[in-house]
Amino acid sequence: TILITGSNASHGLAFAEEYAALGWNVIATCRTPAKADRLNALAEKFPNVVVEELDIVDVDEINALVEKYQGKPIDVLLNNAAINAMRFGPNRFGKIDYEWFEEILKVNIIGQLRVSEAFQDNVAASKQKKIISMTSNGGSIGEVKVPNAPAYRASKAGLNMAMRTYSLALKPKGIIVGLIAPGTVDTEDYLNAEDPSTVPSSYETMIKMNLLSPRRAIDEMIALIDRLTLEDSGVYYWWTGRVIPW
């Protein structure tokens, strides 16, 4: 069984699709299931997929879901829900919206850690015992080259530290904590679009700059998650399996 947060679109939806096709029991969560048309269609297609409501910063929703799945082993908890402010939000010094900055930190760090701790017993009761956080190479202090996206970078660097420290606490319990940076995965296969007009402008720029990870990155990350051991716990990976410097 896998529980995926932020499953209604992009990476989260792609993970739900792939894990469902592999025969996993998928608990696919998102903030507004009623509007998650593609996710609901996936659940109709695969009886092993269930859609649940979860805002990772809503304590009541977290507690309600934990109570619903009390005693249910969860092999992989995939923390995918996040605010991606590399594309929007407070990107430049001198024009930072500090309320938005706080929100990004709240979601990207506290939200992921809170969900992880909430479902820790479920993970501990499983066979695979894995808590995975989708992070970003934008959170690598050693790889910062341009002065943009300070809030997003800070949130991912903070997430890395929180989960790295958490991994040390969980290692004696046999729980593996993984940190994986997916980049921006081309989940809609825009790289091979027959009609260029269907490609969103934001993706056009990323394609020109060769910044998109191919759709197969989802499969590569699933394989990476599958082979993680306790020795790999707390390590910071790029989707290819390359270790990223902190």
C-alpha positions as a Markdown table, in Angstrom:
| # | Residue | x | y | z |
|---|---|---|---|---|
| 1 | Thr | 0.0 | 0.0 | 0.0 |
| 2 | Ile | 1.1 | 3.5 | -0.8 |
| 3 | Leu | -0.3 | 6.8 | 0.4 |
| 4 | Ile | 0.4 | 9.7 | -2.0 |
| 5 | Thr | -0.3 | 13.4 | -1.1 |
| 6 | Gly | -1.1 | 15.9 | -3.8 |
| 7 | Ser | -2.3 | 13.2 | -6.2 |
| 8 | Asn | -4.7 | 15.3 | -8.3 |
| 9 | Ala | -2.2 | 16.5 | -10.9 |
| 10 | Ser | 1.3 | 16.5 | -12.2 |
| 11 | His | 3.8 | 14.3 | -10.4 |
| 12 | Gly | 1.3 | 13.1 | -7.8 |
| 13 | Leu | -1.2 | 12.0 | -10.4 |
| 14 | Ala | 1.6 | 10.3 | -12.5 |
| 15 | Phe | 2.8 | 8.4 | -9.4 |
| 16 | Ala | -0.8 | 7.3 | -8.7 |
| 17 | Glu | -1.2 | 6.1 | -12.3 |
| 18 | Glu | 2.0 | 4.1 | -12.3 |
| 19 | Tyr | 1.6 | 2.6 | -8.9 |
| 20 | Ala | -2.0 | 1.6 | -9.7 |
| 21 | Ala | -0.9 | 0.0 | -12.9 |
| 22 | Leu | 1.7 | -2.0 | -10.9 |
| 23 | Gly | -1.0 | -3.4 | -8.8 |
| 24 | Trp | -0.4 | -1.4 | -5.6 |
| 25 | Asn | -3.2 | -0.4 | -3.3 |
| 26 | Val | -3.1 | 3.4 | -3.7 |
| 27 | Ile | -4.5 | 5.9 | -1.2 |
| 28 | Ala | -4.5 | 9.0 | -3.4 |
| 29 | Thr | -5.1 | 12.2 | -1.4 |
| 30 | Cys | -5.7 | 15.8 | -2.5 |
| 31 | Arg | -7.3 | 18.9 | -1.1 |
| 32 | Thr | -10.5 | 18.9 | -3.2 |
| 33 | Pro | -11.4 | 15.4 | -4.5 |
| 34 | Ala | -14.6 | 16.7 | -6.1 |
| 35 | Lys | -12.5 | 18.7 | -8.6 |
| 36 | Ala | -10.0 | 16.0 | -9.2 |
| 37 | Asp | -11.5 | 14.6 | -12.4 |
| 38 | Arg | -8.5 | 12.7 | -13.7 |
| 39 | Leu | -7.8 | 11.2 | -10.3 |
| 40 | Asn | -11.4 | 10.1 | -9.9 |
| 41 | Ala | -11.3 | 8.6 | -13.3 |
| 42 | Leu | -8.3 | 6.6 | -12.3 |
| 43 | Ala | -10.1 | 5.3 | -9.2 |
| 44 | Glu | -13.0 | 4.2 | -11.5 |
| 45 | Lys | -10.6 | 2.4 | -13.7 |
| 46 | Phe | -8.6 | 0.7 | -10.9 |
| 47 | Pro | -10.4 | -0.8 | -7.9 |
| 48 | Asn | -7.1 | -0.7 | -6.0 |
| 49 | Val | -7.2 | 3.2 | -5.9 |
| 50 | Val | -9.1 | 5.1 | -3.3 |
| 51 | Val | -9.3 | 8.9 | -3.3 |
| 52 | Glu | -9.2 | 10.8 | 0.0 |
| 53 | Glu | -9.4 | 14.4 | 1.0 |
| 54 | Leu | -6.3 | 15.8 | 2.7 |
| 55 | Asp | -4.8 | 19.3 | 3.0 |
| 56 | Ile | -1.4 | 18.6 | 4.6 |
| 57 | Val | -1.6 | 21.8 | 6.7 |
| 58 | Asp | -5.1 | 21.0 | 8.0 |
| 59 | Val | -4.6 | 19.2 | 11.4 |
| 60 | Asp | -8.2 | 18.1 | 11.6 |
| 61 | Glu | -8.1 | 16.5 | 8.1 |
| 62 | Ile | -4.8 | 14.8 | 8.9 |
| 63 | Asn | -6.2 | 13.4 | 12.2 |
| 64 | Ala | -9.4 | 12.2 | 10.5 |
| 65 | Leu | -7.5 | 10.3 | 7.9 |
| 66 | Val | -5.1 | 8.8 | 10.4 |
| 67 | Glu | -8.1 | 7.6 | 12.4 |
| 68 | Lys | -9.8 | 6.2 | 9.3 |
| 69 | Tyr | -6.6 | 4.2 | 8.5 |
| 70 | Gln | -5.7 | 3.3 | 12.0 |
| 71 | Gly | -3.8 | 0.0 | 12.1 |
| 72 | Lys | -3.5 | -0.1 | 8.2 |
| 73 | Pro | 0.1 | -0.9 | 7.1 |
| 74 | Ile | 1.4 | 1.7 | 4.6 |
| 75 | Asp | 4.5 | 0.5 | 2.9 |
| 76 | Val | 5.3 | 3.8 | 1.2 |
| 77 | Leu | 4.2 | 7.3 | 2.4 |
| 78 | Leu | 5.0 | 9.6 | -0.6 |
| 79 | Asn | 5.0 | 13.2 | 0.5 |
| 80 | Asn | 4.4 | 14.9 | -2.8 |
| 81 | Ala | 2.1 | 17.8 | -2.0 |
| 82 | Ala | 3.9 | 21.1 | -2.0 |
| 83 | Ile | 3.9 | 24.7 | -3.3 |
| 84 | Asn | 6.2 | 25.0 | -6.3 |
| 85 | Ala | 7.3 | 28.6 | -6.2 |
| 86 | Met | 10.1 | 28.2 | -8.8 |
| 87 | Arg | 7.3 | 29.0 | -11.3 |
| 88 | Phe | 5.4 | 31.5 | -9.3 |
| 89 | Gly | 5.4 | 33.4 | -6.0 |
| 90 | Pro | 8.1 | 35.5 | -4.3 |
| 91 | Asn | 10.9 | 34.9 | -6.8 |
| 92 | Arg | 13.0 | 38.1 | -6.5 |
| 93 | Phe | 14.7 | 40.0 | -3.7 |
| 94 | Gly | 13.1 | 43.4 | -3.2 |
| 95 | Lys | 9.7 | 42.1 | -4.2 |
| 96 | Ile | 9.2 | 39.3 | -1.7 |
| 97 | Asp | 5.7 | 38.7 | -0.4 |
| 98 | Tyr | 6.5 | 37.6 | 3.2 |
| 99 | Glu | 3.1 | 36.3 | 3.9 |
| 100 | Trp | 3.4 | 34.0 | 0.9 |
| 101 | Phe | 7.0 | 33.2 | 2.0 |
| 102 | Glu | 5.6 | 31.9 | 5.4 |
| 103 | Glu | 2.9 | 29.9 | 3.6 |
| 104 | Ile | 5.5 | 28.1 | 1.4 |
| 105 | Leu | 7.5 | 27.2 | 4.5 |
| 106 | Lys | 4.4 | 26.0 | 6.3 |
| 107 | Val | 3.3 | 23.7 | 3.4 |
| 108 | Asn | 6.7 | 22.5 | 2.2 |
| 109 | Ile | 8.3 | 21.8 | 5.5 |
| 110 | Ile | 5.8 | 21.6 | 8.3 |
| 111 | Gly | 3.1 | 20.0 | 6.2 |
| 112 | Gln | 5.3 | 17.2 | 5.0 |
| 113 | Leu | 6.8 | 16.5 | 8.4 |
| 114 | Arg | 3.4 | 16.6 | 10.2 |
| 115 | Val | 2.0 | 14.1 | 7.8 |
| 116 | Ser | 5.0 | 11.9 | 8.1 |
| 117 | Glu | 4.8 | 11.8 | 11.9 |
| 118 | Ala | 1.0 | 11.3 | 11.8 |
| 119 | Phe | 1.3 | 8.1 | 9.6 |
| 120 | Gln | 4.6 | 6.9 | 11.2 |
| 121 | Asp | 2.9 | 4.0 | 13.0 |
| 122 | Asn | 1.2 | 2.9 | 9.7 |
| 123 | Val | 4.6 | 2.8 | 8.0 |
| 124 | Ala | 6.3 | 1.0 | 10.9 |
| 125 | Ala | 3.6 | -1.7 | 10.6 |
| 126 | Ser | 4.4 | -2.4 | 7.0 |
| 127 | Lys | 6.9 | -4.6 | 5.2 |
| 128 | Gln | 8.8 | -1.8 | 3.2 |
| 129 | Lys | 8.7 | 0.9 | 5.9 |
| 130 | Lys | 9.5 | 3.9 | 3.7 |
| 131 | Ile | 8.7 | 7.6 | 4.0 |
| 132 | Ile | 9.6 | 9.5 | 0.9 |
| 133 | Ser | 9.7 | 13.3 | 0.4 |
| 134 | Met | 9.7 | 14.9 | -2.9 |
| 135 | Thr | 12.3 | 17.7 | -2.6 |
| 136 | Ser | 14.2 | 19.8 | -5.2 |
| 137 | Asn | 17.7 | 20.4 | -6.3 |
| 138 | Gly | 16.7 | 24.0 | -5.7 |
| 139 | Gly | 17.1 | 23.2 | -2.0 |
| 140 | Ser | 20.8 | 22.4 | -2.4 |
| 141 | Ile | 22.9 | 25.1 | -0.8 |
| 142 | Gly | 26.0 | 24.0 | -2.7 |
| 143 | Glu | 24.3 | 24.1 | -6.1 |
| 144 | Val | 22.7 | 27.6 | -5.9 |
| 145 | Lys | 24.0 | 29.6 | -8.9 |
| 146 | Val | 21.4 | 32.4 | -9.3 |
| 147 | Pro | 19.6 | 34.7 | -6.8 |
| 148 | Asn | 16.0 | 33.6 | -7.5 |
| 149 | Ala | 13.2 | 31.8 | -5.7 |
| 150 | Pro | 14.5 | 32.4 | -2.1 |
| 151 | Ala | 11.3 | 31.2 | -0.4 |
| 152 | Tyr | 11.1 | 28.0 | -2.5 |
| 153 | Arg | 14.8 | 27.3 | -2.0 |
| 154 | Ala | 14.6 | 27.9 | 1.7 |
| 155 | Ser | 11.6 | 25.6 | 2.0 |
| 156 | Lys | 13.3 | 22.8 | 0.3 |
| 157 | Ala | 16.6 | 23.2 | 2.1 |
| 158 | Gly | 14.5 | 23.3 | 5.4 |
| 159 | Leu | 12.7 | 20.1 | 4.3 |
| 160 | Asn | 16.0 | 18.4 | 3.6 |
| 161 | Met | 17.2 | 19.2 | 7.1 |
| 162 | Ala | 14.0 | 18.2 | 8.7 |
| 163 | Met | 13.8 | 14.9 | 6.9 |
| 164 | Arg | 17.5 | 14.2 | 7.3 |
| 165 | Thr | 17.2 | 14.6 | 11.0 |
| 166 | Tyr | 14.0 | 12.6 | 11.1 |
| 167 | Ser | 15.8 | 9.8 | 9.3 |
| 168 | Leu | 18.3 | 9.5 | 12.2 |
| 169 | Ala | 15.4 | 9.2 | 14.6 |
| 170 | Leu | 13.6 | 6.5 | 12.6 |
| 171 | Lys | 16.6 | 4.4 | 11.6 |
| 172 | Pro | 16.6 | 2.4 | 14.9 |
| 173 | Lys | 12.9 | 1.6 | 14.1 |
| 174 | Gly | 13.8 | 0.2 | 10.7 |
| 175 | Ile | 12.0 | 3.0 | 8.8 |
| 176 | Ile | 13.7 | 4.4 | 5.7 |
| 177 | Val | 13.4 | 8.1 | 4.9 |
| 178 | Gly | 14.1 | 9.1 | 1.3 |
| 179 | Leu | 14.7 | 12.5 | -0.2 |
| 180 | Ile | 14.2 | 12.6 | -4.0 |
| 181 | Ala | 14.4 | 15.7 | -6.3 |
| 182 | Pro | 12.3 | 15.0 | -9.4 |
| 183 | Gly | 12.9 | 18.2 | -11.3 |
| 184 | Thr | 9.9 | 19.2 | -13.3 |
| 185 | Val | 8.7 | 15.9 | -14.9 |
| 186 | Asp | 7.1 | 16.1 | -18.3 |
| 187 | Thr | 4.1 | 14.1 | -17.1 |
| 188 | Glu | 2.0 | 15.2 | -20.1 |
| 189 | Asp | 4.7 | 14.3 | -22.6 |
| 190 | Tyr | 5.0 | 17.8 | -24.0 |
| 191 | Leu | 8.5 | 17.0 | -25.3 |
| 192 | Asn | 6.8 | 14.8 | -27.9 |
| 193 | Ala | 3.7 | 17.0 | -28.6 |
| 194 | Glu | 2.6 | 16.7 | -32.2 |
| 195 | Asp | 0.9 | 20.1 | -32.0 |
| 196 | Pro | 3.3 | 22.7 | -30.4 |
| 197 | Ser | 0.3 | 25.0 | -29.7 |
| 198 | Thr | -0.9 | 22.6 | -27.0 |
| 199 | Val | 2.3 | 23.1 | -24.9 |
| 200 | Pro | 1.9 | 25.7 | -22.1 |
| 201 | Ser | 4.2 | 28.7 | -22.4 |
| 202 | Ser | 5.9 | 27.9 | -19.1 |
| 203 | Tyr | 6.8 | 24.5 | -20.5 |
| 204 | Glu | 8.0 | 25.9 | -23.8 |
| 205 | Thr | 10.6 | 27.9 | -21.9 |
| 206 | Met | 11.7 | 24.8 | -19.9 |
| 207 | Ile | 11.9 | 22.7 | -23.1 |
| 208 | Lys | 14.1 | 25.4 | -24.7 |
| 209 | Met | 16.4 | 25.4 | -21.7 |
| 210 | Asn | 16.4 | 21.6 | -21.5 |
| 211 | Leu | 15.1 | 21.7 | -17.9 |
| 212 | Leu | 12.3 | 19.1 | -18.2 |
| 213 | Ser | 12.8 | 15.6 | -16.8 |
| 214 | Pro | 11.3 | 13.0 | -19.1 |
| 215 | Arg | 8.1 | 11.1 | -18.2 |
| 216 | Arg | 10.2 | 8.0 | -17.5 |
| 217 | Ala | 11.6 | 9.9 | -14.5 |
| 218 | Ile | 8.4 | 8.7 | -12.7 |
| 219 | Asp | 9.3 | 5.1 | -13.4 |
| 220 | Glu | 13.0 | 5.7 | -12.5 |
| 221 | Met | 11.9 | 7.2 | -9.1 |
| 222 | Ile | 9.6 | 4.2 | -8.4 |
| 223 | Ala | 12.6 | 1.9 | -9.0 |
| 224 | Leu | 14.8 | 4.1 | -6.8 |
| 225 | Ile | 12.2 | 4.0 | -4.0 |
| 226 | Asp | 11.9 | 0.3 | -4.3 |
| 227 | Arg | 15.7 | -0.3 | -3.9 |
| 228 | Leu | 16.3 | 2.1 | -1.0 |
| 229 | Thr | 17.6 | 0.4 | 2.1 |
| 230 | Leu | 18.4 | 1.6 | 5.6 |
| 231 | Glu | 21.9 | 2.5 | 4.4 |
| 232 | Asp | 20.3 | 5.0 | 2.0 |
| 233 | Ser | 18.1 | 6.6 | 4.6 |
| 234 | Gly | 18.4 | 10.4 | 4.7 |
| 235 | Val | 20.4 | 10.6 | 1.5 |
| 236 | Tyr | 19.5 | 13.4 | -1.0 |
| 237 | Tyr | 18.9 | 12.0 | -4.5 |
| 238 | Trp | 18.3 | 13.3 | -8.0 |
| 239 | Trp | 15.7 | 11.3 | -9.8 |
| 240 | Thr | 18.4 | 9.4 | -11.7 |
| 241 | Gly | 19.9 | 8.1 | -8.5 |
| 242 | Arg | 22.7 | 10.7 | -8.4 |
| 243 | Val | 23.5 | 12.0 | -4.9 |
| 244 | Ile | 23.0 | 15.7 | -4.7 |
| 245 | Pro | 25.3 | 17.8 | -2.4 |
| 246 | Trp | 23.6 | 19.5 | 0.5 |
